[in-house]
């Protein structure tokens, strides 16, 4: 669990708790606080970001493992961003009226 969770968090460039929950499996989704405290994670403006020296090898490692798991994580991340974009556009539409 403590290995899979940081690997899942390496996929998006920037993380907040919602994005992390989208890419982490259910068992690791509650470890966002722990993840933010890791020495290679920078937190700016409420969003976490991995240091590139650590993120790049984690992404390479993910490419050598299950293609299906990686694809599923990308799909969950895409759904999360789509939902945010749609919620934002609904709010923008209300302000333009």
Residue pairs with C-beta under 8 A, 6 or more apart in sequence:
1 27
1 28
1 31
2 31
4 24
4 25
4 28
5 24
5 28
5 31
5 34
5 35
6 35
6 38
6 58
7 58
7 61
7 62
8 20
8 23
8 24
8 25
8 28
8 73
9 15
9 20
9 23
9 24
9 35
9 41
9 48
9 50
10 50
10 54
10 55
10 58
10 59
10 62
11 23
11 59
11 62
11 73
11 74
11 77
12 19
12 23
12 77
13 49
14 47
14 48
14 49
15 32
15 35
15 47
15 48
15 49
16 46
16 47
16 48
17 32
18 80
18 84
19 77
19 80
20 29
20 32
20 35
20 48
21 29
21 32
22 76
22 77
22 79
22 80
23 73
23 76
23 77
24 31
24 32
35 41
35 48
36 43
36 48
40 50
40 51
40 53
40 54
41 48
41 49
41 50
41 51
42 48
42 49
42 50
42 51
43 49
50 58
62 70
63 70
